[in-house]
Amino acid sequence: AAITGIGTWVYAYNYISPVEKVPVGNTSFLHDYYDTDECTYADEFVYKLDEQNSAKMLQIAKTGGLNELTTLYLRSFYTSPIFSLERFILRTTVPTNVCNNLETSEILTTDFEPNDQVAVFKVLRRNEKEAILGYSIGKGRSWLSISTNEESGSLECRFGSALGDFTPGFIATNLHCLYSKFLLVSAVRNLKHVTPLVGEDNSSGL
């Protein structure tokens, strides 16, 4: 049992190791909400794609623009294996009048424009590189962004949360951050399922 536990911990650690927690950017939709009196906590995480997969994703940006790339990332996030578990929990615990558009097929055709909804998350603002979604239950925001690193030229997938009904504490904050990291990795790895250009070569990291 001890060996199994250690093995599980090592796997989990390696799984989320590409994710880095960074300060909330001061020019993003996330920061706009973070800067309000309603918000009590916010965080931001980044996953930097390797050179090969960045190049594949940038092919999409050249033809469909960064806006299409952001849409693909949003679809990937909300159909990822980790979030699919959350969708299942929401399906069984939240009334349908505040929780809808739960099917994978529906999400994969969602453009994530303002007022579009997935589960309990409703798009409030959207531009070509980021989107912020509000909750139909509770106070808070989920934020997703994809952009090019100015120095390396690689793509960066970002995910952040801003909560208005959350009291930061050591255990609660660390559990929240851990779950956020798993969500982000799951979303990035799921990109290969929403576009054929990504993940064709398994040695590339996705």
C-alpha positions in Angstrom: 0.0 0.0 0.0 2.9 2.4 0.8 4.5 1.7 -2.5 1.2 2.3 -4.3 0.7 5.5 -2.5 4.2 6.7 -3.3 3.8 5.8 -6.9 0.5 7.7 -7.1 2.1 10.7 -5.5 5.0 10.6 -8.0 2.6 10.3 -10.9 0.5 13.2 -9.7 3.5 15.4 -9.1 4.9 14.7 -12.6 1.5 15.2 -14.1 1.2 18.8 -12.8 4.9 19.7 -12.9 4.6 21.7 -16.2 2.2 24.1 -14.5 3.5 27.2 -12.8 1.6 29.6 -10.5 2.2 33.2 -11.5 0.9 36.6 -10.2 -2.4 37.7 -11.7 -1.6 39.8 -14.7 -2.6 43.4 -14.4 -4.1 43.8 -17.9 -6.5 40.8 -18.0 -10.2 40.3 -17.5 -9.2 38.3 -14.4 -7.5 41.3 -12.9 -10.5 43.5 -13.6 -12.6 41.3 -11.3 -9.8 40.7 -8.8 -9.6 44.5 -8.4 -13.3 44.7 -7.2 -14.5 44.7 -3.6 -16.5 41.5 -4.2 -13.4 39.4 -4.9 -11.6 37.8 -1.9 -9.2 35.6 -3.7 -7.6 35.1 -7.2 -4.9 33.0 -8.8 -3.4 32.4 -12.2 -1.6 29.4 -13.6 0.3 28.9 -16.8 1.3 25.9 -19.0 3.9 26.6 -21.6 3.6 24.4 -24.7 6.8 23.0 -26.1 8.2 24.3 -29.4 6.7 21.5 -31.6 3.1 21.8 -30.3 3.4 25.6 -30.3 4.2 25.5 -34.0 1.2 23.2 -34.7 -1.1 25.5 -32.8 0.2 28.6 -34.5 -0.7 27.0 -37.8 -4.3 27.3 -36.7 -3.8 30.9 -35.7 -2.4 31.7 -39.1 -5.5 30.5 -40.9 -8.3 31.1 -38.3 -6.7 33.7 -36.2 -5.9 33.8 -32.5 -9.7 34.0 -31.8 -10.2 30.5 -33.2 -7.2 29.2 -31.1 -8.8 30.6 -28.0 -12.1 28.9 -28.9 -10.4 25.6 -29.3 -8.7 26.0 -25.9 -12.0 26.8 -24.2 -13.6 23.7 -25.8 -10.7 21.6 -24.8 -10.9 22.8 -21.2 -14.6 22.1 -20.8 -14.5 18.7 -22.4 -11.2 17.6 -20.7 -11.3 14.4 -18.6 -10.9 16.2 -15.3 -13.6 18.8 -16.1 -15.9 16.0 -17.4 -15.9 14.6 -13.9 -17.0 18.0 -12.6 -19.7 18.2 -15.3 -21.0 14.8 -14.0 -21.1 16.1 -10.4 -22.9 19.3 -11.5 -25.4 17.3 -13.6 -26.4 15.2 -10.6 -26.4 18.0 -7.9 -27.5 21.3 -9.6 -31.0 22.1 -11.0 -31.2 22.1 -14.8 -32.5 25.7 -14.8 -29.1 27.0 -13.8 -27.0 24.2 -15.3 -27.2 23.3 -19.0 -25.2 22.7 -22.1 -23.5 19.7 -20.5 -23.0 17.3 -23.4 -19.5 17.1 -25.0 -21.1 17.4 -28.4 -22.8 20.7 -27.4 -19.6 22.1 -25.9 -17.5 21.3 -29.0 -19.9 23.5 -31.1 -20.0 26.3 -28.6 -18.2 29.5 -29.8 -17.9 30.9 -26.2 -19.2 34.3 -27.1 -20.8 36.5 -24.4 -23.9 34.8 -22.8 -22.9 31.3 -24.0 -23.1 28.9 -21.1 -21.4 25.6 -20.2 -22.7 23.9 -17.1 -22.9 26.7 -14.5 -20.4 28.9 -16.3 -21.6 31.8 -18.4 -19.3 33.8 -20.7 -19.3 37.4 -19.5 -16.5 38.9 -21.6 -14.4 37.6 -24.5 -11.8 38.8 -26.9 -9.4 37.1 -29.3 -7.1 35.7 -26.6 -9.1 35.4 -23.3 -12.5 34.8 -21.9 -13.9 35.2 -18.4 -17.0 33.2 -17.2 -19.2 33.9 -14.2 -21.0 31.3 -12.1 -24.7 30.9 -11.9 -24.3 29.5 -8.4 -22.0 31.3 -6.0 -19.7 34.3 -6.6 -16.7 34.0 -8.7 -15.1 33.9 -12.1 -13.2 31.4 -14.2 -10.7 32.8 -16.7 -8.9 31.2 -19.6 -6.3 32.7 -22.0 -3.9 31.6 -24.7 -1.1 33.8 -26.0 2.4 33.8 -27.4 5.4 34.3 -25.1 7.2 37.4 -26.4 10.7 36.0 -25.7 10.4 32.4 -26.7 7.6 32.6 -29.2 6.0 29.5 -27.6 2.3 29.4 -26.7 1.1 29.7 -23.2 -2.2 28.4 -21.9 -3.4 30.1 -18.8 -6.2 29.4 -16.3 -7.2 31.4 -13.3 -10.0 31.8 -10.7 -11.3 34.8 -8.8 -13.7 34.0 -5.9 -16.0 36.2 -4.0 -17.2 33.7 -1.4 -13.9 32.0 -0.5 -11.9 32.5 2.7 -8.3 31.7 2.0 -6.7 29.2 4.4 -3.7 26.9 4.0 -5.6 23.7 3.4 -8.4 25.2 1.3 -6.1 27.3 -0.8 -3.7 24.5 -1.5 -6.5 22.1 -2.5 -7.9 24.7 -4.8 -4.5 25.3 -6.4 -3.9 21.6 -6.8 -7.2 21.1 -8.5 -6.6 24.1 -10.8 -3.3 22.6 -11.9 -4.9 19.3 -12.7 -7.6 21.1 -14.7 -5.1 23.0 -16.7 -2.9 20.0 -17.6 -6.0 18.0 -18.5 -7.2 20.8 -20.8 -3.8 21.1 -22.6 -3.5 17.4 -23.1 -7.1 17.3 -24.4 -6.2 19.8 -27.2 -5.2 16.9 -29.4 -8.9 15.7 -29.3 -10.3 19.0 -30.4 -7.9 19.7 -33.3 -6.0 17.1 -35.4 -2.9 19.3 -35.6 -1.9 18.8 -32.0 -0.6 15.7 -30.3 0.0 13.7 -33.4 3.5 12.9 -32.2 3.2 11.5 -28.7 6.9 12.4 -28.0 6.0 16.1 -28.2 4.6 16.3 -24.7 0.8 16.3 -25.1 
